[in-house]
Amino acid sequence: MTQKVIHPMVKLQRNVQSLIESNIIKPSDSIWKIALLYGNEWQHWKQELIDFGFSMQDPVSELLAVETWDEE
């Protein structure tokens, strides 16, 4: 049985999706708003997002729109 490893960014997407479903943030909010909820882990996630071409002003909906996280 092969186990598929979930990309860390997929986990981030799922967490962000649940924040939206809980009405904590809106899809139109800027990505930087997530920083308030991630505390000490934020520097890591911020760097990951920047590496994938996001800016902290991008709306959260753009993060959720990514279907495949390809490492190149």
Predicted model as a PDB file, atoms N, CA, C, CB and O in Angstrom, pLDDT in the B-factor column:
MODEL        1                                                                  
ATOM      1  N   MET A   1       0.846  -1.191   0.000  1.00 65.00           N  
ATOM      2  CA  MET A   1       0.000   0.000   0.000  1.00 65.00           C  
ATOM      3  C   MET A   1       0.885   1.245   0.000  1.00 65.00           C  
ATOM      4  CB  MET A   1      -0.959   0.003   1.228  1.00 65.00           C  
ATOM      5  O   MET A   1       1.713   1.432   0.891  1.00 65.00           O  
ATOM      6  N   THR A   2       0.698   2.088  -1.006  1.00 68.00           N  
ATOM      7  CA  THR A   2       1.481   3.315  -1.070  1.00 68.00           C  
ATOM      8  C   THR A   2       0.722   4.449  -0.407  1.00 68.00           C  
ATOM      9  CB  THR A   2       1.820   3.673  -2.525  1.00 68.00           C  
ATOM     10  O   THR A   2      -0.474   4.643  -0.625  1.00 68.00           O  
ATOM     11  N   GLN A   3       1.447   5.180   0.398  1.00 66.00           N  
ATOM     12  CA  GLN A   3       0.836   6.333   1.035  1.00 66.00           C  
ATOM     13  C   GLN A   3       1.259   7.577   0.284  1.00 66.00           C  
ATOM     14  CB  GLN A   3       1.226   6.426   2.530  1.00 66.00           C  
ATOM     15  O   GLN A   3       2.444   7.786   0.024  1.00 66.00           O  
ATOM     16  N   LYS A   4       0.289   8.398  -0.061  1.00 71.00           N  
ATOM     17  CA  LYS A   4       0.604   9.627  -0.754  1.00 71.00           C  
ATOM     18  C   LYS A   4       0.911  10.691   0.287  1.00 71.00           C  
ATOM     19  CB  LYS A   4      -0.559  10.065  -1.686  1.00 71.00           C  
ATOM     20  O   LYS A   4       0.124  10.924   1.205  1.00 71.00           O  
ATOM     21  N   VAL A   5       2.043  11.323   0.138  1.00 76.00           N  
ATOM     22  CA  VAL A   5       2.432  12.369   1.079  1.00 76.00           C  
ATOM     23  C   VAL A   5       1.720  13.655   0.680  1.00 76.00           C  
ATOM     24  CB  VAL A   5       3.988  12.568   1.104  1.00 76.00           C  
ATOM     25  O   VAL A   5       1.746  14.056  -0.484  1.00 76.00           O  
ATOM     26  N   ILE A   6       1.096  14.286   1.639  1.00 80.00           N  
ATOM     27  CA  ILE A   6       0.390  15.545   1.372  1.00 80.00           C  
ATOM     28  C   ILE A   6       1.411  16.679   1.421  1.00 80.00           C  
ATOM     29  CB  ILE A   6      -0.775  15.786   2.409  1.00 80.00           C  
ATOM     30  O   ILE A   6       2.159  16.817   2.389  1.00 80.00           O  
ATOM     31  N   HIS A   7       1.428  17.472   0.383  1.00 88.00           N  
ATOM     32  CA  HIS A   7       2.341  18.613   0.323  1.00 88.00           C  
ATOM     33  C   HIS A   7       1.997  19.576   1.470  1.00 88.00           C  
ATOM     34  CB  HIS A   7       2.251  19.338  -1.072  1.00 88.00           C  
ATOM     35  O   HIS A   7       0.820  19.823   1.734  1.00 88.00           O  
ATOM     36  N   PRO A   8       3.006  20.116   2.145  1.00 90.00           N  
ATOM     37  CA  PRO A   8       2.738  21.045   3.258  1.00 90.00           C  
ATOM     38  C   PRO A   8       1.841  22.224   2.866  1.00 90.00           C  
ATOM     39  CB  PRO A   8       4.049  21.579   3.801  1.00 90.00           C  
ATOM     40  O   PRO A   8       1.065  22.720   3.682  1.00 90.00           O  
ATOM     41  N   MET A   9       1.956  22.664   1.617  1.00 94.00           N  
ATOM     42  CA  MET A   9       1.116  23.783   1.183  1.00 94.00           C  
ATOM     43  C   MET A   9      -0.354  23.363   1.086  1.00 94.00           C  
ATOM     44  CB  MET A   9       1.602  24.321  -0.176  1.00 94.00           C  
ATOM     45  O   MET A   9      -1.244  24.195   1.262  1.00 94.00           O  
ATOM     46  N   VAL A  10      -0.612  22.098   0.812  1.00 94.00           N  
ATOM     47  CA  VAL A  10      -1.994  21.605   0.786  1.00 94.00           C  
ATOM     48  C   VAL A  10      -2.571  21.675   2.198  1.00 94.00           C  
ATOM     49  CB  VAL A  10      -2.063  20.140   0.230  1.00 94.00           C  
ATOM     50  O   VAL A  10      -3.729  22.047   2.387  1.00 94.00           O  
ATOM     51  N   LYS A  11      -1.750  21.314   3.186  1.00 92.00           N  
ATOM     52  CA  LYS A  11      -2.201  21.415   4.579  1.00 92.00           C  
ATOM     53  C   LYS A  11      -2.513  22.863   4.933  1.00 92.00           C  
ATOM     54  CB  LYS A  11      -1.135  20.850   5.539  1.00 92.00           C  
ATOM     55  O   LYS A  11      -3.509  23.145   5.599  1.00 92.00           O  
ATOM     56  N   LEU A  12      -1.651  23.784   4.482  1.00 94.00           N  
ATOM     57  CA  LEU A  12      -1.902  25.209   4.723  1.00 94.00           C  
ATOM     58  C   LEU A  12      -3.213  25.630   4.067  1.00 94.00           C  
ATOM     59  CB  LEU A  12      -0.732  26.072   4.186  1.00 94.00           C  
ATOM     60  O   LEU A  12      -4.014  26.340   4.674  1.00 94.00           O  
ATOM     61  N   GLN A  13      -3.433  25.190   2.823  1.00 95.00           N  
ATOM     62  CA  GLN A  13      -4.684  25.510   2.121  1.00 95.00           C  
ATOM     63  C   GLN A  13      -5.895  25.013   2.917  1.00 95.00           C  
ATOM     64  CB  GLN A  13      -4.684  24.884   0.703  1.00 95.00           C  
ATOM     65  O   GLN A  13      -6.884  25.731   3.063  1.00 95.00           O  
ATOM     66  N   ARG A  14      -5.811  23.799   3.422  1.00 95.00           N  
ATOM     67  CA  ARG A  14      -6.933  23.230   4.183  1.00 95.00           C  
ATOM     68  C   ARG A  14      -7.196  24.029   5.451  1.00 95.00           C  
ATOM     69  CB  ARG A  14      -6.653  21.763   4.540  1.00 95.00           C  
ATOM     70  O   ARG A  14      -8.346  24.282   5.810  1.00 95.00           O  
ATOM     71  N   ASN A  15      -6.118  24.425   6.126  1.00 94.00           N  
ATOM     72  CA  ASN A  15      -6.281  25.236   7.335  1.00 94.00           C  
ATOM     73  C   ASN A  15      -6.932  26.572   7.010  1.00 94.00           C  
ATOM     74  CB  ASN A  15      -4.926  25.463   8.017  1.00 94.00           C  
ATOM     75  O   ASN A  15      -7.828  27.025   7.723  1.00 94.00           O  
ATOM     76  N   VAL A  16      -6.476  27.203   5.929  1.00 95.00           N  
ATOM     77  CA  VAL A  16      -7.025  28.492   5.516  1.00 95.00           C  
ATOM     78  C   VAL A  16      -8.495  28.323   5.115  1.00 95.00           C  
ATOM     79  CB  VAL A  16      -6.200  29.089   4.339  1.00 95.00           C  
ATOM     80  O   VAL A  16      -9.331  29.163   5.448  1.00 95.00           O  
ATOM     81  N   GLN A  17      -8.806  27.239   4.405  1.00 96.00           N  
ATOM     82  CA  GLN A  17     -10.194  26.977   4.010  1.00 96.00           C  
ATOM     83  C   GLN A  17     -11.087  26.858   5.238  1.00 96.00           C  
ATOM     84  CB  GLN A  17     -10.286  25.694   3.161  1.00 96.00           C  
ATOM     85  O   GLN A  17     -12.206  27.371   5.245  1.00 96.00           O  
ATOM     86  N   SER A  18     -10.598  26.184   6.278  1.00 96.00           N  
ATOM     87  CA  SER A  18     -11.425  26.037   7.473  1.00 96.00           C  
ATOM     88  C   SER A  18     -11.565  27.368   8.217  1.00 96.00           C  
ATOM     89  CB  SER A  18     -10.829  24.974   8.403  1.00 96.00           C  
ATOM     90  O   SER A  18     -12.576  27.596   8.882  1.00 96.00           O  
ATOM     91  N   LEU A  19     -10.564  28.247   8.114  1.00 95.00           N  
ATOM     92  CA  LEU A  19     -10.682  29.585   8.708  1.00 95.00           C  
ATOM     93  C   LEU A  19     -11.781  30.381   8.005  1.00 95.00           C  
ATOM     94  CB  LEU A  19      -9.331  30.344   8.622  1.00 95.00           C  
ATOM     95  O   LEU A  19     -12.526  31.130   8.636  1.00 95.00           O  
ATOM     96  N   ILE A  20     -11.866  30.200   6.683  1.00 96.00           N  
ATOM     97  CA  ILE A  20     -12.914  30.882   5.915  1.00 96.00           C  
ATOM     98  C   ILE A  20     -14.285  30.322   6.292  1.00 96.00           C  
ATOM     99  CB  ILE A  20     -12.667  30.728   4.389  1.00 96.00           C  
ATOM    100  O   ILE A  20     -15.237  31.076   6.497  1.00 96.00           O  
ATOM    101  N   GLU A  21     -14.378  28.990   6.382  1.00 97.00           N  
ATOM    102  CA  GLU A  21     -15.651  28.367   6.734  1.00 97.00           C  
ATOM    103  C   GLU A  21     -16.104  28.760   8.139  1.00 97.00           C  
ATOM    104  CB  GLU A  21     -15.539  26.850   6.631  1.00 97.00           C  
ATOM    105  O   GLU A  21     -17.300  28.787   8.427  1.00 97.00           O  
ATOM    106  N   SER A  22     -15.142  29.065   9.012  1.00 96.00           N  
ATOM    107  CA  SER A  22     -15.469  29.490  10.380  1.00 96.00           C  
ATOM    108  C   SER A  22     -15.689  31.002  10.463  1.00 96.00           C  
ATOM    109  CB  SER A  22     -14.350  29.073  11.346  1.00 96.00           C  
ATOM    110  O   SER A  22     -15.891  31.549  11.547  1.00 96.00           O  
ATOM    111  N   ASN A  23     -15.648  31.671   9.308  1.00 96.00           N  
ATOM    112  CA  ASN A  23     -15.828  33.127   9.239  1.00 96.00           C  
ATOM    113  C   ASN A  23     -14.772  33.908  10.023  1.00 96.00           C  
ATOM    114  CB  ASN A  23     -17.196  33.492   9.754  1.00 96.00           C  
ATOM    115  O   ASN A  23     -15.039  35.011  10.501  1.00 96.00           O  
ATOM    116  N   ILE A  24     -13.574  33.333  10.153  1.00 94.00           N  
ATOM    117  CA  ILE A  24     -12.482  34.032  10.830  1.00 94.00           C  
ATOM    118  C   ILE A  24     -11.800  34.984   9.849  1.00 94.00           C  
ATOM    119  CB  ILE A  24     -11.454  33.021  11.417  1.00 94.00           C  
ATOM    120  O   ILE A  24     -11.404  36.091  10.214  1.00 94.00           O  
ATOM    121  N   ILE A  25     -11.670  34.539   8.601  1.00 94.00           N  
ATOM    122  CA  ILE A  25     -11.159  35.401   7.531  1.00 94.00           C  
ATOM    123  C   ILE A  25     -12.086  35.260   6.328  1.00 94.00           C  
ATOM    124  CB  ILE A  25      -9.675  35.031   7.149  1.00 94.00           C  
ATOM    125  O   ILE A  25     -12.916  34.354   6.267  1.00 94.00           O  
ATOM    126  N   LYS A  26     -11.926  36.182   5.366  1.00 96.00           N  
ATOM    127  CA  LYS A  26     -12.721  36.146   4.134  1.00 96.00           C  
ATOM    128  C   LYS A  26     -11.795  35.823   2.959  1.00 96.00           C  
ATOM    129  CB  LYS A  26     -13.465  37.510   3.900  1.00 96.00           C  
ATOM    130  O   LYS A  26     -10.601  36.116   3.012  1.00 96.00           O  
ATOM    131  N   PRO A  27     -12.343  35.218   1.898  1.00 97.00           N  
ATOM    132  CA  PRO A  27     -11.512  34.927   0.714  1.00 97.00           C  
ATOM    133  C   PRO A  27     -10.871  36.186   0.141  1.00 97.00           C  
ATOM    134  CB  PRO A  27     -12.353  34.247  -0.366  1.00 97.00           C  
ATOM    135  O   PRO A  27      -9.814  36.112  -0.486  1.00 97.00           O  
ATOM    136  N   SER A  28     -11.502  37.340   0.350  1.00 97.00           N  
ATOM    137  CA  SER A  28     -10.965  38.592  -0.198  1.00 97.00           C  
ATOM    138  C   SER A  28      -9.902  39.228   0.701  1.00 97.00           C  
ATOM    139  CB  SER A  28     -12.093  39.580  -0.419  1.00 97.00           C  
ATOM    140  O   SER A  28      -9.259  40.200   0.302  1.00 97.00           O  
ATOM    141  N   ASP A  29      -9.710  38.686   1.918  1.00 96.00           N  
ATOM    142  CA  ASP A  29      -8.682  39.215   2.817  1.00 96.00           C  
ATOM    143  C   ASP A  29      -7.292  38.965   2.242  1.00 96.00           C  
ATOM    144  CB  ASP A  29      -8.803  38.577   4.218  1.00 96.00           C  
ATOM    145  O   ASP A  29      -7.077  38.015   1.489  1.00 96.00           O  
ATOM    146  N   SER A  30      -6.360  39.829   2.607  1.00 96.00           N  
ATOM    147  CA  SER A  30      -4.962  39.653   2.175  1.00 96.00           C  
ATOM    148  C   SER A  30      -4.330  38.483   2.922  1.00 96.00           C  
ATOM    149  CB  SER A  30      -4.139  40.953   2.413  1.00 96.00           C  
ATOM    150  O   SER A  30      -4.685  38.180   4.062  1.00 96.00           O  
ATOM    151  N   ILE A  31      -3.386  37.838   2.247  1.00 95.00           N  
ATOM    152  CA  ILE A  31      -2.692  36.690   2.834  1.00 95.00           C  
ATOM    153  C   ILE A  31      -2.042  37.041   4.169  1.00 95.00           C  
ATOM    154  CB  ILE A  31      -1.636  36.165   1.869  1.00 95.00           C  
ATOM    155  O   ILE A  31      -1.966  36.194   5.058  1.00 95.00           O  
ATOM    156  N   TRP A  32      -1.571  38.285   4.322  1.00 93.00           N  
ATOM    157  CA  TRP A  32      -0.883  38.643   5.570  1.00 93.00           C  
ATOM    158  C   TRP A  32      -1.756  38.460   6.799  1.00 93.00           C  
ATOM    159  CB  TRP A  32      -0.410  40.073   5.507  1.00 93.00           C  
ATOM    160  O   TRP A  32      -1.236  38.308   7.904  1.00 93.00           O  
ATOM    161  N   LYS A  33      -3.084  38.473   6.627  1.00 92.00           N  
ATOM    162  CA  LYS A  33      -3.969  38.281   7.784  1.00 92.00           C  
ATOM    163  C   LYS A  33      -3.768  36.908   8.432  1.00 92.00           C  
ATOM    164  CB  LYS A  33      -5.433  38.443   7.360  1.00 92.00           C  
ATOM    165  O   LYS A  33      -3.999  36.744   9.630  1.00 92.00           O  
ATOM    166  N   ILE A  34      -3.337  35.929   7.639  1.00 91.00           N  
ATOM    167  CA  ILE A  34      -3.091  34.598   8.175  1.00 91.00           C  
ATOM    168  C   ILE A  34      -1.962  34.655   9.208  1.00 91.00           C  
ATOM    169  CB  ILE A  34      -2.742  33.608   7.037  1.00 91.00           C  
ATOM    170  O   ILE A  34      -1.933  33.865  10.151  1.00 91.00           O  
ATOM    171  N   ALA A  35      -1.043  35.589   9.020  1.00 88.00           N  
ATOM    172  CA  ALA A  35       0.112  35.715   9.918  1.00 88.00           C  
ATOM    173  C   ALA A  35      -0.327  35.837  11.370  1.00 88.00           C  
ATOM    174  CB  ALA A  35       0.963  36.929   9.529  1.00 88.00           C  
ATOM    175  O   ALA A  35       0.314  35.291  12.268  1.00 88.00           O  
ATOM    176  N   LEU A  36      -1.410  36.547  11.592  1.00 85.00           N  
ATOM    177  CA  LEU A  36      -1.900  36.765  12.958  1.00 85.00           C  
ATOM    178  C   LEU A  36      -2.288  35.451  13.617  1.00 85.00           C  
ATOM    179  CB  LEU A  36      -3.099  37.720  12.953  1.00 85.00           C  
ATOM    180  O   LEU A  36      -2.248  35.334  14.841  1.00 85.00           O  
ATOM    181  N   LEU A  37      -2.660  34.467  12.818  1.00 85.00           N  
ATOM    182  CA  LEU A  37      -3.130  33.194  13.349  1.00 85.00           C  
ATOM    183  C   LEU A  37      -2.022  32.152  13.456  1.00 85.00           C  
ATOM    184  CB  LEU A  37      -4.239  32.663  12.484  1.00 85.00           C  
ATOM    185  O   LEU A  37      -2.179  31.144  14.145  1.00 85.00           O  
ATOM    186  N   TYR A  38      -0.901  32.394  12.776  1.00 87.00           N  
ATOM    187  CA  TYR A  38       0.177  31.406  12.775  1.00 87.00           C  
ATOM    188  C   TYR A  38       1.311  31.714  13.740  1.00 87.00           C  
ATOM    189  CB  TYR A  38       0.731  31.285  11.406  1.00 87.00           C  
ATOM    190  O   TYR A  38       2.160  30.855  13.978  1.00 87.00           O  
ATOM    191  N   GLY A  39       1.345  32.908  14.295  1.00 87.00           N  
ATOM    192  CA  GLY A  39       2.355  33.241  15.292  1.00 87.00           C  
ATOM    193  C   GLY A  39       3.772  32.917  14.863  1.00 87.00           C  
ATOM    194  O   GLY A  39       4.234  33.375  13.818  1.00 87.00           O  
ATOM    195  N   ASN A  40       4.464  32.122  15.674  1.00 90.00           N  
ATOM    196  CA  ASN A  40       5.880  31.811  15.449  1.00 90.00           C  
ATOM    197  C   ASN A  40       6.139  31.048  14.163  1.00 90.00           C  
ATOM    198  CB  ASN A  40       6.412  31.020  16.598  1.00 90.00           C  
ATOM    199  O   ASN A  40       7.232  31.138  13.604  1.00 90.00           O  
ATOM    200  N   GLU A  41       5.158  30.302  13.685  1.00 91.00           N  
ATOM    201  CA  GLU A  41       5.340  29.524  12.448  1.00 91.00           C  
ATOM    202  C   GLU A  41       5.255  30.394  11.203  1.00 91.00           C  
ATOM    203  CB  GLU A  41       4.299  28.418  12.366  1.00 91.00           C  
ATOM    204  O   GLU A  41       5.599  29.942  10.111  1.00 91.00           O  
ATOM    205  N   TRP A  42       4.799  31.639  11.351  1.00 93.00           N  
ATOM    206  CA  TRP A  42       4.510  32.457  10.186  1.00 93.00           C  
ATOM    207  C   TRP A  42       5.724  32.695   9.307  1.00 93.00           C  
ATOM    208  CB  TRP A  42       3.947  33.766  10.618  1.00 93.00           C  
ATOM    209  O   TRP A  42       5.597  32.682   8.082  1.00 93.00           O  
ATOM    210  N   GLN A  43       6.897  32.912   9.888  1.00 94.00           N  
ATOM    211  CA  GLN A  43       8.079  33.185   9.056  1.00 94.00           C  
ATOM    212  C   GLN A  43       8.309  32.065   8.048  1.00 94.00           C  
ATOM    213  CB  GLN A  43       9.329  33.361   9.937  1.00 94.00           C  
ATOM    214  O   GLN A  43       8.637  32.318   6.888  1.00 94.00           O  
ATOM    215  N   HIS A  44       8.134  30.829   8.500  1.00 94.00           N  
ATOM    216  CA  HIS A  44       8.295  29.679   7.600  1.00 94.00           C  
ATOM    217  C   HIS A  44       7.263  29.732   6.463  1.00 94.00           C  
ATOM    218  CB  HIS A  44       8.156  28.349   8.389  1.00 94.00           C  
ATOM    219  O   HIS A  44       7.618  29.615   5.290  1.00 94.00           O  
ATOM    220  N   TRP A  45       5.996  29.908   6.821  1.00 94.00           N  
ATOM    221  CA  TRP A  45       4.934  29.906   5.810  1.00 94.00           C  
ATOM    222  C   TRP A  45       5.059  31.099   4.876  1.00 94.00           C  
ATOM    223  CB  TRP A  45       3.560  29.912   6.479  1.00 94.00           C  
ATOM    224  O   TRP A  45       4.817  30.988   3.674  1.00 94.00           O  
ATOM    225  N   LYS A  46       5.437  32.241   5.438  1.00 95.00           N  
ATOM    226  CA  LYS A  46       5.610  33.437   4.607  1.00 95.00           C  
ATOM    227  C   LYS A  46       6.663  33.174   3.538  1.00 95.00           C  
ATOM    228  CB  LYS A  46       6.012  34.661   5.475  1.00 95.00           C  
ATOM    229  O   LYS A  46       6.453  33.507   2.371  1.00 95.00           O  
ATOM    230  N   GLN A  47       7.797  32.578   3.920  1.00 95.00           N  
ATOM    231  CA  GLN A  47       8.862  32.276   2.968  1.00 95.00           C  
ATOM    232  C   GLN A  47       8.391  31.283   1.916  1.00 95.00           C  
ATOM    233  CB  GLN A  47      10.088  31.727   3.695  1.00 95.00           C  
ATOM    234  O   GLN A  47       8.697  31.430   0.733  1.00 95.00           O  
ATOM    235  N   GLU A  48       7.641  30.266   2.354  1.00 94.00           N  
ATOM    236  CA  GLU A  48       7.092  29.288   1.392  1.00 94.00           C  
ATOM    237  C   GLU A  48       6.198  29.993   0.368  1.00 94.00           C  
ATOM    238  CB  GLU A  48       6.285  28.177   2.135  1.00 94.00           C  
ATOM    239  O   GLU A  48       6.317  29.754  -0.833  1.00 94.00           O  
ATOM    240  N   LEU A  49       5.309  30.856   0.845  1.00 95.00           N  
ATOM    241  CA  LEU A  49       4.393  31.564  -0.048  1.00 95.00           C  
ATOM    242  C   LEU A  49       5.163  32.458  -1.024  1.00 95.00           C  
ATOM    243  CB  LEU A  49       3.395  32.404   0.767  1.00 95.00           C  
ATOM    244  O   LEU A  49       4.846  32.500  -2.213  1.00 95.00           O  
ATOM    245  N   ILE A  50       6.168  33.169  -0.522  1.00 96.00           N  
ATOM    246  CA  ILE A  50       6.982  34.028  -1.384  1.00 96.00           C  
ATOM    247  C   ILE A  50       7.700  33.180  -2.433  1.00 96.00           C  
ATOM    248  CB  ILE A  50       8.008  34.837  -0.545  1.00 96.00           C  
ATOM    249  O   ILE A  50       7.776  33.563  -3.600  1.00 96.00           O  
ATOM    250  N   ASP A  51       8.228  32.021  -2.010  1.00 95.00           N  
ATOM    251  CA  ASP A  51       8.910  31.127  -2.948  1.00 95.00           C  
ATOM    252  C   ASP A  51       7.982  30.664  -4.066  1.00 95.00           C  
ATOM    253  CB  ASP A  51       9.469  29.917  -2.209  1.00 95.00           C  
ATOM    254  O   ASP A  51       8.429  30.409  -5.184  1.00 95.00           O  
ATOM    255  N   PHE A  52       6.694  30.556  -3.765  1.00 94.00           N  
ATOM    256  CA  PHE A  52       5.715  30.146  -4.778  1.00 94.00           C  
ATOM    257  C   PHE A  52       5.138  31.346  -5.533  1.00 94.00           C  
ATOM    258  CB  PHE A  52       4.582  29.355  -4.122  1.00 94.00           C  
ATOM    259  O   PHE A  52       4.215  31.194  -6.334  1.00 94.00           O  
ATOM    260  N   GLY A  53       5.686  32.537  -5.276  1.00 95.00           N  
ATOM    261  CA  GLY A  53       5.295  33.705  -6.070  1.00 95.00           C  
ATOM    262  C   GLY A  53       4.151  34.527  -5.515  1.00 95.00           C  
ATOM    263  O   GLY A  53       3.613  35.387  -6.212  1.00 95.00           O  
ATOM    264  N   PHE A  54       3.771  34.279  -4.279  1.00 97.00           N  
ATOM    265  CA  PHE A  54       2.701  35.074  -3.680  1.00 97.00           C  
ATOM    266  C   PHE A  54       3.270  36.316  -3.021  1.00 97.00           C  
ATOM    267  CB  PHE A  54       1.912  34.243  -2.658  1.00 97.00           C  
ATOM    268  O   PHE A  54       4.420  36.328  -2.584  1.00 97.00           O  
ATOM    269  N   SER A  55       2.458  37.360  -2.951  1.00 96.00           N  
ATOM    270  CA  SER A  55       2.818  38.516  -2.128  1.00 96.00           C  
ATOM    271  C   SER A  55       1.843  38.525  -0.956  1.00 96.00           C  
ATOM    272  CB  SER A  55       2.765  39.880  -2.954  1.00 96.00           C  
ATOM    273  O   SER A  55       0.770  37.926  -1.027  1.00 96.00           O  
ATOM    274  N   MET A  56       2.212  39.193   0.099  1.00 95.00           N  
ATOM    275  CA  MET A  56       1.365  39.196   1.293  1.00 95.00           C  
ATOM    276  C   MET A  56       0.092  40.014   1.082  1.00 95.00           C  
ATOM    277  CB  MET A  56       2.141  39.746   2.485  1.00 95.00           C  
ATOM    278  O   MET A  56      -0.830  39.952   1.895  1.00 95.00           O  
ATOM    279  N   GLN A  57       0.043  40.789  -0.026  1.00 96.00           N  
ATOM    280  CA  GLN A  57      -1.158  41.567  -0.331  1.00 96.00           C  
ATOM    281  C   GLN A  57      -2.152  40.794  -1.195  1.00 96.00           C  
ATOM    282  CB  GLN A  57      -0.773  42.856  -1.029  1.00 96.00           C  
ATOM    283  O   GLN A  57      -3.288  41.231  -1.380  1.00 96.00           O  
ATOM    284  N   ASP A  58      -1.725  39.646  -1.723  1.00 97.00           N  
ATOM    285  CA  ASP A  58      -2.632  38.842  -2.550  1.00 97.00           C  
ATOM    286  C   ASP A  58      -3.821  38.387  -1.710  1.00 97.00           C  
ATOM    287  CB  ASP A  58      -1.891  37.615  -3.158  1.00 97.00           C  
ATOM    288  O   ASP A  58      -3.681  38.149  -0.510  1.00 97.00           O  
ATOM    289  N   PRO A  59      -5.000  38.264  -2.344  1.00 97.00           N  
ATOM    290  CA  PRO A  59      -6.150  37.755  -1.593  1.00 97.00           C  
ATOM    291  C   PRO A  59      -5.987  36.272  -1.269  1.00 97.00           C  
ATOM    292  CB  PRO A  59      -7.445  37.978  -2.384  1.00 97.00           C  
ATOM    293  O   PRO A  59      -5.365  35.523  -2.022  1.00 97.00           O  
ATOM    294  N   VAL A  60      -6.546  35.871  -0.155  1.00 96.00           N  
ATOM    295  CA  VAL A  60      -6.500  34.474   0.287  1.00 96.00           C  
ATOM    296  C   VAL A  60      -7.065  33.551  -0.791  1.00 96.00           C  
ATOM    297  CB  VAL A  60      -7.283  34.296   1.606  1.00 96.00           C  
ATOM    298  O   VAL A  60      -6.611  32.417  -0.941  1.00 96.00           O  
ATOM    299  N   SER A  61      -8.050  34.035  -1.538  1.00 97.00           N  
ATOM    300  CA  SER A  61      -8.679  33.213  -2.582  1.00 97.00           C  
ATOM    301  C   SER A  61      -7.653  32.726  -3.608  1.00 97.00           C  
ATOM    302  CB  SER A  61      -9.786  34.009  -3.290  1.00 97.00           C  
ATOM    303  O   SER A  61      -7.820  31.642  -4.169  1.00 97.00           O  
ATOM    304  N   GLU A  62      -6.589  33.509  -3.867  1.00 97.00           N  
ATOM    305  CA  GLU A  62      -5.565  33.076  -4.821  1.00 97.00           C  
ATOM    306  C   GLU A  62      -4.783  31.885  -4.281  1.00 97.00           C  
ATOM    307  CB  GLU A  62      -4.608  34.231  -5.143  1.00 97.00           C  
ATOM    308  O   GLU A  62      -4.410  30.986  -5.034  1.00 97.00           O  
ATOM    309  N   LEU A  63      -4.539  31.884  -2.985  1.00 95.00           N  
ATOM    310  CA  LEU A  63      -3.856  30.756  -2.349  1.00 95.00           C  
ATOM    311  C   LEU A  63      -4.714  29.496  -2.477  1.00 95.00           C  
ATOM    312  CB  LEU A  63      -3.556  31.065  -0.852  1.00 95.00           C  
ATOM    313  O   LEU A  63      -4.203  28.414  -2.765  1.00 95.00           O  
ATOM    314  N   LEU A  64      -6.015  29.648  -2.261  1.00 95.00           N  
ATOM    315  CA  LEU A  64      -6.918  28.501  -2.320  1.00 95.00           C  
ATOM    316  C   LEU A  64      -7.137  28.003  -3.741  1.00 95.00           C  
ATOM    317  CB  LEU A  64      -8.246  28.859  -1.700  1.00 95.00           C  
ATOM    318  O   LEU A  64      -7.543  26.858  -3.940  1.00 95.00           O  
ATOM    319  N   ALA A  65      -6.870  28.854  -4.735  1.00 96.00           N  
ATOM    320  CA  ALA A  65      -7.105  28.484  -6.137  1.00 96.00           C  
ATOM    321  C   ALA A  65      -6.038  27.541  -6.690  1.00 96.00           C  
ATOM    322  CB  ALA A  65      -7.165  29.731  -6.992  1.00 96.00           C  
ATOM    323  O   ALA A  65      -6.260  26.902  -7.718  1.00 96.00           O  
ATOM    324  N   VAL A  66      -4.891  27.445  -6.030  1.00 94.00           N  
ATOM    325  CA  VAL A  66      -3.812  26.590  -6.528  1.00 94.00           C  
ATOM    326  C   VAL A  66      -4.229  25.128  -6.405  1.00 94.00           C  
ATOM    327  CB  VAL A  66      -2.489  26.852  -5.752  1.00 94.00           C  
ATOM    328  O   VAL A  66      -4.637  24.678  -5.334  1.00 94.00           O  
ATOM    329  N   GLU A  67      -4.122  24.392  -7.509  1.00 91.00           N  
ATOM    330  CA  GLU A  67      -4.526  22.983  -7.494  1.00 91.00           C  
ATOM    331  C   GLU A  67      -3.341  22.051  -7.310  1.00 91.00           C  
ATOM    332  CB  GLU A  67      -5.253  22.631  -8.776  1.00 91.00           C  
ATOM    333  O   GLU A  67      -3.478  20.977  -6.725  1.00 91.00           O  
ATOM    334  N   THR A  68      -2.184  22.454  -7.806  1.00 89.00           N  
ATOM    335  CA  THR A  68      -1.003  21.593  -7.703  1.00 89.00           C  
ATOM    336  C   THR A  68       0.186  22.432  -7.279  1.00 89.00           C  
ATOM    337  CB  THR A  68      -0.712  20.870  -9.047  1.00 89.00           C  
ATOM    338  O   THR A  68       0.450  23.495  -7.841  1.00 89.00           O  
ATOM    339  N   TRP A  69       0.899  21.935  -6.278  1.00 85.00           N  
ATOM    340  CA  TRP A  69       2.101  22.627  -5.798  1.00 85.00           C  
ATOM    341  C   TRP A  69       3.314  21.884  -6.339  1.00 85.00           C  
ATOM    342  CB  TRP A  69       2.138  22.703  -4.224  1.00 85.00           C  
ATOM    343  O   TRP A  69       3.739  20.876  -5.774  1.00 85.00           O  
ATOM    344  N   ASP A  70       3.871  22.393  -7.444  1.00 77.00           N  
ATOM    345  CA  ASP A  70       5.027  21.745  -8.046  1.00 77.00           C  
ATOM    346  C   ASP A  70       6.308  22.418  -7.559  1.00 77.00           C  
ATOM    347  CB  ASP A  70       4.939  21.790  -9.587  1.00 77.00           C  
ATOM    348  O   ASP A  70       6.467  23.636  -7.635  1.00 77.00           O  
ATOM    349  N   GLU A  71       7.205  21.587  -7.061  1.00 64.00           N  
ATOM    350  CA  GLU A  71       8.523  22.080  -6.661  1.00 64.00           C  
ATOM    351  C   GLU A  71       9.405  22.001  -7.902  1.00 64.00           C  
ATOM    352  CB  GLU A  71       9.132  21.243  -5.449  1.00 64.00           C  
ATOM    353  O   GLU A  71       9.524  20.939  -8.513  1.00 64.00           O  
ATOM    354  N   GLU A  72      10.017  23.110  -8.273  1.00 56.00           N  
ATOM    355  CA  GLU A  72      10.889  23.070  -9.449  1.00 56.00           C  
ATOM    356  C   GLU A  72      12.294  23.440  -9.079  1.00 56.00           C  
ATOM    357  CB  GLU A  72      10.379  23.997 -10.537  1.00 56.00           C  
ATOM    358  O   GLU A  72      13.174  23.462  -9.940  1.00 56.00           O  
TER     359      GLU A  72                                                      
ENDMDL                                                                          
END                                                                             
